[in-house]
């Protein structure tokens, strides 16, 4: 099985190609990451094209598509989903939607046990998209669901658990620096690990692995059933509500 995975949920973009053999061993064939400040409409389709050409893979040989569904940039999510769903429909293939926050946390799939992973993405307006995981037996155990709130609200939700936690607390995602600074300034008695720049941003290979795990557990989804998860209203919707008050 070959899996093409894509992320365009934040300021970065990533495309990956994975292969699963008959023994369920996962091989990362190729991965493309960019953080150049260009729009996803400029970069994503060319990235997919280059990735397939450089790995000598025909798009018709892709068996499964994985894509981040959010939370994250409204425009970015729509671009990634439109491309992936379009290819899946054209090829009559299946998709799997993956949480962008879980995908970011999964960068630590080779972590040691007894860690807490705080996945956070800058949501602007003094808020962060966030989710919290604990590592046990080399697996991510979700502590808090995907959410959007202020950093202070996130801190208040999780700080009691962190005070009694003996392991290391890691931050990941494009909002990692914001959360790390706030948490450290408000409680420096907790073992907050320095941010690992090599694992800070979402990687398409993590999306591909999570997509495959979901596929094995509950099956794939039809393209029309893979939809964005925004967690809050768009700016246009907020302005309309304010106008109609």
C-alpha positions as a printed Julia matrix, in Angstrom:
245×3 Matrix{Float64}:
   0.0    0.0     0.0
   1.21   3.5    -0.84
  -0.03   6.55    1.07
   0.19  10.16   -0.03
  -0.15  12.55    2.9
  -0.48  16.33    2.96
  -0.51  19.12    5.54
  -1.43  22.74    4.84
  -3.05  23.62    8.16
  -0.53  26.23    9.29
   2.25  28.47    7.96
   4.23  25.42    6.85
   3.36  22.82    4.24
   4.44  19.22    3.98
   3.88  16.35    1.57
   4.9   12.75    2.15
   4.88   9.37    0.44
   4.83   6.22    2.56
   4.76   2.55    1.67
   3.37  -0.28    3.81
   4.6   -3.8     3.04
   2.78  -7.07    3.64
   4.22  -7.27    7.17
   2.78  -3.84    8.0
   6.22  -2.28    8.13
   6.18   1.41    7.27
   8.72   2.97    4.93
   8.98   6.71    4.34
   9.84   6.94    0.65
   9.95  10.71    0.36
   9.0   13.81    2.3
   8.86  17.47    1.3
   8.64  20.33    3.83
   8.55  24.08    3.21
   8.42  27.1     5.5
   9.16  29.91    3.06
   6.18  32.17    3.69
   4.55  31.39    0.36
   0.85  30.6     0.09
  -0.25  27.0    -0.05
  -1.99  27.68   -3.36
   1.48  28.43   -4.76
   3.38  25.54   -3.23
   1.22  22.51   -2.48
   0.4   21.18   -5.95
   4.0   21.65   -7.24
   5.29  19.93   -4.08
   3.11  16.89   -4.75
   4.22  16.81   -8.38
   7.93  17.0    -7.5
   7.56  14.4    -4.74
   5.93  11.88   -7.08
   8.43  12.51   -9.89
  11.47  12.25   -7.63
  10.2    8.99   -6.13
   9.26   7.63   -9.57
   5.69   7.07   -8.45
   2.59   7.35  -10.61
  -0.35   9.03   -8.9
  -2.52   6.09  -10.02
  -0.49   3.84   -7.71
  -1.5    5.73   -4.58
  -3.84   3.56   -2.5
  -4.77   5.94    0.31
  -4.71   9.71    0.87
  -4.12  11.27    4.28
  -4.72  14.94    5.03
  -4.91  17.22    8.06
  -8.48  18.43    8.59
  -7.74  20.98   11.29
  -7.83  22.89   13.36
  -5.72  25.53   11.67
  -5.74  28.1     8.9
  -9.16  28.17    7.27
  -7.74  28.91    3.82
  -4.87  26.46    4.21
  -7.16  23.63    5.24
  -9.48  24.25    2.31
  -6.57  24.18   -0.15
  -5.16  20.91    1.17
  -8.54  19.23    1.4
  -9.58  20.37   -2.07
  -6.42  18.95   -3.66
  -6.52  15.65   -1.8
 -10.26  15.1    -2.18
 -10.05  16.01   -5.86
  -7.36  13.41   -6.49
  -9.18  10.78   -4.42
 -12.43  11.3    -6.32
 -10.68  11.25   -9.71
  -8.84   8.03   -8.84
 -11.73   6.45   -6.93
  -9.56   6.08   -3.84
 -10.21   6.58   -0.13
  -9.09   9.28    2.31
  -8.4    9.6     6.0
  -8.65  12.91    7.83
  -6.13  13.53   10.61
  -6.14  16.09   13.44
  -3.4   18.64   12.8
  -2.7   18.84   16.54
  -2.34  15.08   16.87
  -0.11  15.01   13.79
   2.18  17.6    15.38
   2.34  15.63   18.63
   3.09  12.45   16.68
   6.47  13.89   15.73
   7.47  12.39   19.06
   6.36   8.87   18.09
   9.81   7.59   19.12
   9.67   9.28   22.51
  10.34   7.69   25.85
   7.47   7.09   28.21
   6.36   9.54   30.89
   6.19  12.7    28.83
   3.39  15.19   28.28
   3.1   16.69   24.81
   1.33  20.04   24.52
   0.42  20.56   20.87
  -0.41  24.17   20.06
  -0.96  26.23   16.94
  -1.21  30.01   16.75
  -4.89  30.85   16.21
  -4.33  34.63   16.32
  -6.58  36.93   18.36
  -4.55  35.94   21.5
  -5.67  32.32   21.18
  -4.11  28.96   20.38
  -5.53  25.76   18.97
  -4.41  23.14   21.46
  -4.48  19.54   22.54
  -2.59  17.66   25.23
  -1.23  14.11   25.15
   0.66  11.81   27.49
   3.12   9.16   26.3
   2.69   5.63   27.57
   4.11   2.44   26.07
   5.35   4.43   23.06
   1.84   5.63   22.28
   0.06   8.95   22.5
  -2.72   8.99   25.08
  -5.01  11.98   24.64
  -5.58  14.03   27.8
  -7.49  17.0    26.36
  -9.51  17.17   23.11
  -8.69  19.58   20.31
  -9.73  23.02   21.46
  -9.23  26.74   20.9
  -8.73  29.14   23.8
  -6.31  31.65   25.28
  -2.93  30.43   26.5
  -3.99  31.34   30.04
  -7.1   29.16   29.74
  -4.96  26.27   28.49
  -2.54  26.81   31.37
  -5.37  26.81   33.91
  -6.79  23.57   32.5
  -3.59  21.56   32.66
  -1.41  23.11   35.37
  -2.71  20.96   38.25
  -1.72  17.8    36.4
   1.67  19.27   35.48
   2.44  20.17   39.11
   2.31  16.49   40.08
   4.01  15.26   36.91
   7.53  13.86   37.25
   8.34  13.54   33.55
   9.17  16.05   30.86
   6.69  18.47   29.29
   7.27  19.08   25.57
   5.73  21.76   23.35
   5.15  21.25   19.64
   3.45  23.16   16.81
   3.81  26.67   15.41
   2.43  28.04   18.7
   4.98  26.15   20.79
   7.14  29.2    21.57
   4.13  31.24   22.73
   2.96  28.53   25.11
   6.43  27.61   26.34
   7.2   31.21   27.32
   3.88  31.67   29.13
   4.07  28.36   31.02
   7.72  28.86   32.01
   7.13  32.44   33.19
   4.22  31.33   35.36
   5.75  28.17   36.83
   9.45  27.37   36.51
   9.34  24.41   38.89
   8.04  22.08   36.17
  10.4   20.26   33.82
   9.57  22.1    30.58
  11.83  20.79   27.82
  13.41  23.21   25.37
  11.59  23.28   22.04
  13.11  20.91   19.48
  13.14  22.84   16.19
  13.5   19.57   14.26
  10.17  18.35   15.67
   8.3   21.63   16.05
   6.26  21.6    12.83
   3.83  19.07   11.37
   5.43  16.43    9.15
   3.55  14.7     6.38
   5.1   11.37    7.4
   3.34  11.64   10.78
   0.06  12.27    8.96
   0.65   9.22    6.78
   1.33   6.99    9.79
  -1.75   8.24   11.65
  -3.86   7.85    8.51
  -2.71   4.25    8.19
  -3.43   3.53   11.87
  -6.94   4.97   11.47
  -7.43   3.0     8.27
  -6.51  -0.23   10.06
  -8.71   0.54   13.04
 -11.88   1.94   11.51
 -11.41   1.95    7.75
 -10.97   4.81    5.32
 -13.46   7.53    4.52
 -15.11   8.54    1.33
 -13.69  11.84    0.06
 -17.01  13.62    0.56
 -16.98  12.66    4.25
 -13.58  14.24    4.96
 -14.33  17.8     6.03
 -12.46  20.61    7.79
 -12.62  21.02   11.56
 -12.36  24.73   12.3
 -13.36  24.84   16.03
 -14.45  28.47   15.69
 -16.23  30.77   13.27
 -14.35  32.38   10.4
 -13.64  36.11   10.46
 -16.37  36.7     7.87
 -18.89  34.77    9.98
 -17.9   36.67   13.13
 -18.26  40.01   11.36
 -21.67  39.01   10.03
 -22.86  38.05   13.5
 -21.62  41.32   14.95
 -23.31  43.23   12.14
 -26.64  41.5    12.77
 -26.62  42.1    16.52
